[in-house]
Amino acid sequence: MLFNQLTSVLVHTAVSQVLRTPLGAASVALLVLVALGVRARSLPLAAPAAVLFVLLMTQA
């Protein structure tokens, strides 16, 4: 129970910090796509999202 609450707080804090950056909404959307692709074991979904996320972060 404590682990779930701590994880929830950490994710909330990280997402709120990312959203404050100029490219925040796109970053969060790409991270969600990467997470969904990994969870679904779908390389065609996870790989392009990860590459776009890295390119986006190098521009920030």
Number of C-alpha atoms within 10 A of each C-alpha: 6 7 8 9 10 11 12 12 12 12 12 12 11 12 15 13 11 16 14 10 11 10 14 18 14 15 21 17 13 21 17 14 19 22 16 14 19 14 10 11 11 12 12 9 16 21 15 15 21 17 13 15 20 13 11 15 12 8 8 9
